[in-house]
Amino acid sequence: MGKFDPAPVRAQFPIFSAPLRPGVALHYLDNAATSQMPAVVMDAVRAHDATRRANVKRGVHTLAERATDAFEAARAKLARFLNAADPDEIVFTSGATGALNLAANSFGALLKAGDEVVLSVLEHHSNLVPWQMLRDRSGVVLRFLPATAEGHVDVGALGRTVTQRTKLIAVTHVSNVTGAITDVAAITRAAREVGARVLLDGSQRVSHGPVDVQTLGCDLYALSSHKMFGPNGVGALWGKAELLAQMPPFLGGGEMIRTVTLDRTTYAKPPHRFEAGTPPIAQAVGLGAAIDWMNTLDHGAVATHLGALTQRILKGLADLGGGNGRVRVVGPPGLHGRVPVVSFAVDGAHPHDICQMLDAHGVALRGGHHCAQPFMESCGLGGTTRASLAPYNDDGDVDALLNGLEDALAKLS
């Protein structure tokens, strides 16, 4: 593993080729919301629409066959990225939100009143609201794992939360607020003891390199392309083949059927039964190109590089806080058990104000509750400011963040 240089990576992203505004460079630290796209991904999307734009799956003309081949090639690339047993375990969706709603509706259809689904207070609303909707219409019971003081899912509470009625544990793989990595092994052990399934929201994990769902031991895994250097509008739900075969479809329409009469419909096998209508074809091709691009990275070296930047941010925030609690980090205090996502609160300042003040320095941050209001309430906060890193970030970005925050604190004094 060699030393990682972000400069050649940064050069592959067109958005960094020009200033944000005259005289102000872009320091993009909002990667947990949306990562930027390298030129090769943009080129792949454009090339698809320029040379093989057609609908997929049923067409027999040349363009349709080429489009279908490209679409299915993207499915195979994602399957390898996740170490899925078969490409047909990959269901393309509109994003992680679409994938989680699919799970809540299709897996949820297998549940009955009184069955229990275990979530955590750290969940993004996309892995909370669909289960609340399921509860309200079907009578399932929702139970919640708390968060630790360092912002991890509290697996120590599994023993008092998981019961013989638990049918699913659905938790974040990595918190979008704290960057804390969930102890998945503890989750899967608890699930297997009662015969429950495990769903992981992998939205914040997939930008950091390949994921091995076999080793994780989960049953369902949700992700979004736009957080892993790919286009908006596409994501996926991976599921074990035997489980997908049990789940009924969520959406009805073209492409997901075997036969249709006026009286009844029979459904296609997975994944097609879950892909009603025209899928996001060019976007899926772009996701495949993003995976190809990610596979060129030395992820160990990238992790070391981003860990050093994260450490600088954590130390800088502590120094700016001056030991008086004015700047509070929400999440792990060090590098252990986290990805390079750092959330912090400034006493007496709204996160949106901090973000706007930092934007004057060209620093792009995210401020608010991060679609995790229950967790924020458990912390006694209305929101935080979040910096999140990607391989194109460098020391100049961290300098801009810390200098800009120092300036903001001075103005707020």
C-alpha positions in Angstrom: 0.0 0.0 0.0 1.6 3.2 -1.2 1.0 6.8 -0.1 -2.1 8.2 -1.6 -2.0 11.4 -3.6 -5.4 13.0 -4.1 -4.3 15.4 -6.8 -4.5 13.0 -9.8 -7.9 11.8 -8.5 -9.2 15.4 -8.1 -8.1 16.1 -11.7 -10.6 13.5 -13.0 -13.5 15.5 -11.6 -14.6 18.4 -13.9 -16.4 20.3 -11.1 -12.9 21.1 -9.6 -11.5 22.5 -12.8 -12.9 26.0 -12.2 -13.4 28.2 -9.1 -16.7 28.1 -7.3 -16.8 31.9 -7.7 -14.2 34.3 -9.0 -11.3 34.1 -6.5 -12.9 31.4 -4.4 -11.9 27.7 -4.8 -14.4 24.9 -4.2 -13.8 22.9 -1.1 -16.5 20.2 -1.4 -17.1 18.5 2.0 -20.7 17.4 1.4 -20.0 13.9 0.1 -22.3 12.1 2.5 -25.2 13.8 0.8 -23.9 13.5 -2.8 -20.5 12.7 -4.1 -19.1 14.3 -7.3 -18.8 12.4 -10.6 -15.6 11.7 -12.5 -15.5 12.5 -16.2 -15.4 8.8 -17.1 -18.8 8.3 -15.5 -20.3 11.4 -17.3 -18.8 10.0 -20.6 -20.3 6.6 -20.0 -23.8 8.1 -19.5 -23.5 10.3 -22.6 -22.1 7.5 -24.7 -25.0 5.2 -23.8 -27.6 7.8 -24.7 -25.6 8.8 -27.9 -25.1 5.3 -29.2 -27.5 2.8 -27.7 -30.5 4.6 -26.2 -33.4 2.2 -26.3 -35.7 0.4 -23.8 -34.5 -2.8 -22.3 -35.5 -6.4 -21.6 -38.1 -7.0 -24.3 -36.8 -5.3 -27.5 -35.3 -7.4 -30.2 -33.8 -4.7 -32.4 -30.1 -4.0 -32.3 -30.2 -0.9 -30.1 -32.5 -2.6 -27.6 -30.2 -5.6 -27.4 -27.2 -3.3 -26.9 -29.0 -1.3 -24.2 -30.1 -4.5 -22.4 -26.6 -5.9 -22.5 -25.2 -2.6 -21.0 -27.9 -2.6 -18.3 -27.3 -6.2 -17.3 -23.5 -5.6 -17.4 -24.1 -2.9 -14.8 -26.1 -5.3 -12.7 -23.2 -7.8 -12.9 -20.7 -5.1 -11.9 -22.7 -4.2 -8.8 -23.1 -7.9 -7.9 -19.3 -8.3 -7.9 -18.9 -5.1 -5.9 -21.1 -6.5 -3.2 -19.9 -10.1 -3.6 -23.4 -11.2 -4.4 -23.9 -14.9 -5.2 -25.7 -14.0 -8.5 -26.4 -10.9 -10.5 -30.1 -11.7 -10.3 -29.9 -10.8 -6.6 -29.5 -7.1 -7.6 -32.7 -5.2 -7.9 -32.3 -1.7 -9.5 -34.3 1.0 -7.8 -34.5 4.8 -7.9 -32.1 5.0 -5.0 -31.7 3.8 -1.4 -35.0 5.3 -0.5 -36.7 3.3 -3.2 -34.8 0.2 -2.1 -35.9 0.6 1.5 -39.5 1.3 0.6 -39.4 -1.8 -1.6 -38.1 -3.8 1.4 -40.7 -2.4 3.8 -43.5 -3.2 1.3 -42.4 -6.5 -0.1 -40.7 -8.0 2.9 -43.4 -6.3 5.0 -46.1 -8.2 3.1 -44.7 -11.4 4.7 -45.3 -10.1 8.2 -48.5 -10.1 10.3 -49.8 -8.1 13.1 -47.7 -8.5 16.2 -44.5 -9.4 14.3 -41.6 -7.2 15.3 -39.2 -5.1 13.3 -36.1 -3.8 15.2 -34.6 -0.4 14.1 -32.3 2.0 15.8 -32.6 5.6 16.8 -29.8 6.4 14.4 -31.8 5.6 11.3 -32.2 7.9 8.3 -35.8 8.7 7.8 -35.7 6.4 4.7 -35.2 3.5 7.0 -37.8 4.6 9.6 -40.8 6.2 7.9 -41.5 3.2 5.5 -41.6 0.9 8.6 -43.9 3.3 10.5 -46.2 3.2 7.4 -46.1 -0.6 7.5 -46.9 -0.6 11.2 -49.9 1.7 10.7 -51.4 -0.4 8.0 -50.5 -3.9 9.2 -50.0 -3.8 12.9 -46.4 -4.9 13.1 -44.5 -3.7 16.2 -41.4 -1.4 15.9 -38.7 -1.7 18.6 -35.6 0.5 18.7 -32.0 0.1 19.6 -30.5 3.2 21.3 -27.3 4.9 20.3 -24.2 4.9 22.4 -22.6 8.1 23.7 -20.2 7.8 20.7 -22.9 7.6 18.2 -22.9 3.9 17.4 -25.9 1.6 17.3 -25.9 0.2 20.9 -25.6 -3.6 20.2 -25.4 -4.0 24.0 -29.2 -3.5 24.0 -29.9 -6.3 21.6 -30.7 -8.7 24.4 -33.5 -6.6 25.7 -34.8 -5.5 22.3 -34.8 -8.6 20.1 -37.4 -11.1 21.0 -38.8 -14.3 19.6 -41.3 -12.2 17.7 -38.6 -10.3 15.9 -38.7 -11.0 12.1 -36.3 -8.3 10.9 -33.5 -6.1 12.2 -33.1 -3.1 9.9 -30.2 -0.8 10.7 -27.7 1.6 9.2 -24.4 0.1 8.2 -22.8 3.5 8.8 -24.5 6.4 10.4 -25.0 9.4 8.1 -24.8 11.7 11.1 -21.9 10.3 13.2 -20.0 8.2 10.6 -20.0 5.4 13.1 -19.8 1.9 11.7 -22.3 -0.6 13.1 -21.2 -3.8 14.7 -22.9 -5.9 12.0 -21.6 -9.2 13.4 -23.4 -8.6 16.7 -26.6 -7.7 14.8 -26.6 -10.9 12.7 -25.8 -13.1 15.7 -28.8 -11.7 17.5 -31.0 -12.1 14.5 -30.0 -15.7 13.8 -30.8 -16.7 17.4 -34.5 -15.9 16.8 -34.7 -16.7 13.1 -34.9 -13.1 12.0 -33.6 -11.4 8.9 -31.1 -8.5 8.7 -31.4 -5.5 6.4 -28.5 -3.0 6.2 -28.8 0.6 4.9 -25.4 0.8 3.1 -25.8 4.3 1.7 -22.9 5.7 3.7 -20.6 2.7 3.4 -20.5 2.0 -0.4 -18.4 5.1 -1.2 -15.5 3.6 0.7 -14.9 0.5 -1.4 -16.4 -2.9 -2.1 -18.7 -4.5 0.4 -18.9 -8.3 1.1 -22.5 -9.1 1.9 -21.5 -12.8 2.3 -19.1 -11.9 5.1 -21.5 -9.4 6.6 -24.2 -12.1 6.8 -27.1 -9.8 6.1 -30.1 -10.7 4.0 -30.9 -7.3 2.3 -28.6 -4.4 1.5 -29.7 -1.0 0.2 -27.6 1.6 -1.6 -27.6 4.7 -3.7 -25.5 5.5 -6.8 -25.2 9.2 -6.1 -23.2 8.6 -3.0 -20.7 6.4 -4.8 -19.6 8.7 -7.6 -22.4 7.7 -9.9 -25.5 9.4 -11.4 -28.6 10.5 -9.4 -31.8 8.5 -9.8 -30.5 4.9 -9.4 -29.8 2.6 -6.5 -30.3 -1.0 -5.7 -31.6 -3.5 -3.2 -29.5 -6.6 -2.9 -31.3 -9.6 -1.4 -30.6 -13.3 -1.0 -32.1 -15.2 -3.9 -34.3 -17.4 -1.6 -35.7 -14.4 0.2 -36.4 -12.4 -2.9 -38.3 -15.4 -4.3 -40.6 -15.2 -1.3 -41.3 -11.5 -1.5 -44.2 -10.2 -3.6 -43.7 -7.2 -5.9 -44.1 -3.7 -4.6 -45.0 -1.9 -7.9 -47.1 -3.2 -10.7 -46.8 -2.6 -14.5 -44.8 -3.5 -17.5 -41.7 -5.7 -17.3 -42.5 -7.3 -14.0 -45.0 -9.8 -15.2 -45.1 -13.3 -16.6 -48.7 -13.3 -17.8 -51.6 -10.8 -17.5 -55.3 -11.5 -18.1 -58.3 -9.4 -17.1 -58.7 -11.7 -14.1 -55.2 -12.2 -12.7 -51.5 -11.6 -13.1 -48.5 -13.9 -12.5 -45.1 -12.3 -11.9 -41.7 -12.6 -13.3 -38.8 -14.1 -11.2 -36.6 -11.7 -9.3 -35.1 -9.3 -10.0 -37.5 -8.4 -12.7 -40.7 -8.7 -10.6 -39.4 -5.8 -8.6 -38.4 -3.6 -11.6 -41.8 -2.4 -13.0 -41.7 0.0 -15.9 -38.7 1.4 -17.7 -35.8 1.3 -15.3 -33.1 4.1 -14.9 -31.1 2.6 -17.8 -28.4 5.2 -18.5 -28.1 5.9 -14.8 -27.4 2.2 -14.2 -24.8 2.2 -16.9 -23.2 5.2 -15.2 -23.3 3.4 -11.9 -21.4 0.5 -13.6 -18.8 3.0 -14.8 -18.5 4.5 -11.3 -17.8 1.0 -9.9 -15.2 0.5 -12.6 -13.6 3.8 -11.5 -13.8 2.9 -7.8 -12.0 -0.4 -8.6 -9.0 1.6 -9.8 -8.4 3.0 -6.3 -6.2 1.6 -3.6 -8.9 1.7 -0.9 -6.4 1.0 1.9 -4.3 4.0 0.9 -7.4 6.1 0.5 -8.6 5.1 4.0 -5.3 6.1 5.5 -5.3 9.4 3.7 -8.9 10.2 4.7 -8.2 9.1 8.2 -5.4 11.6 8.5 -7.7 14.4 7.2 -10.4 13.3 9.7 -8.0 13.4 12.5 -7.0 16.9 11.5 -10.7 18.0 11.5 -11.3 16.4 14.9 -8.2 18.1 16.5 -9.1 21.4 14.8 -12.6 21.3 16.2 -11.3 20.5 19.6 -8.9 23.4 19.4 -11.5 25.8 18.2 -13.8 24.7 21.0 -11.1 25.8 23.5 -12.2 23.1 25.9 -15.3 25.1 26.8 -17.8 23.0 24.9 -18.6 25.7 22.3 -17.9 23.3 19.5 -19.3 19.8 20.2 -18.5 16.8 18.0 -21.4 14.4 17.7 -20.0 10.9 17.1 -16.8 8.9 17.7 -14.0 11.1 19.2 -11.3 9.3 17.3 -10.7 7.3 14.1 -11.7 3.9 15.5 -15.0 2.5 14.1 -15.9 5.4 11.8 -15.8 6.6 8.3 -14.6 10.1 7.4 -17.9 11.9 8.4 -17.7 14.4 11.2 -20.8 16.2 12.6 -20.5 19.0 15.1 -22.6 21.6 16.8 -21.7 25.2 17.6 -23.2 26.5 20.8 -25.6 29.4 20.0 -25.4 29.0 16.2 -27.8 27.3 13.9 -26.1 24.8 11.5 -27.5 26.5 8.5 -25.9 29.8 9.6 -22.5 28.0 10.0 -22.9 26.5 6.5 -23.7 29.8 5.0 -20.8 31.5 6.6 -18.4 28.7 5.5 -19.8 28.9 2.0 -18.3 32.4 1.8 -14.9 30.5 2.0 -15.9 28.1 -0.7 -16.6 25.3 1.8 -19.6 23.1 1.0 -21.0 21.5 4.2 -24.4 20.0 5.2 -26.4 21.5 8.0 -29.6 20.4 9.7 -31.0 17.2 11.2 -29.7 15.1 8.3 -33.0 13.2 8.0 -32.3 11.8 11.4 -34.6 13.8 13.7 -35.1 11.0 16.4 -31.3 10.8 16.9 -30.9 14.5 17.0 -33.7 14.7 19.7 -31.9 12.0 21.7 -28.8 14.2 21.6 -30.7 17.3 22.7 -30.0 19.0 19.4 -32.0 20.4 16.5 -29.2 19.6 14.1 -25.5 19.6 13.4 -23.0 20.8 10.7 -21.5 17.9 8.9 -18.2 17.6 6.9 -17.8 14.4 4.9 -14.7 13.4 2.9 -14.0 11.7 -0.4 -10.7 10.6 -2.2 -10.4 14.0 -4.0 -10.3 15.9 -0.7 -6.9 17.2 0.5 -5.3 19.3 3.3 -6.4 22.5 1.5 -10.0 21.5 2.0 -9.4 20.9 5.7 -7.5 24.2 6.0 -10.4 26.0 4.4 -12.9 24.4 6.8 -11.0 25.1 9.9 -10.0 28.7 8.9 -13.5 29.4 7.8 -14.9 28.1 11.1 -12.5 30.1 13.1 -13.7 33.2 11.2 -17.3 32.3 11.8 -16.7 31.8 15.5 -15.0 35.2 15.7 -18.0 36.8 14.0 -20.4 35.0 16.3 -18.6 36.1 19.5 
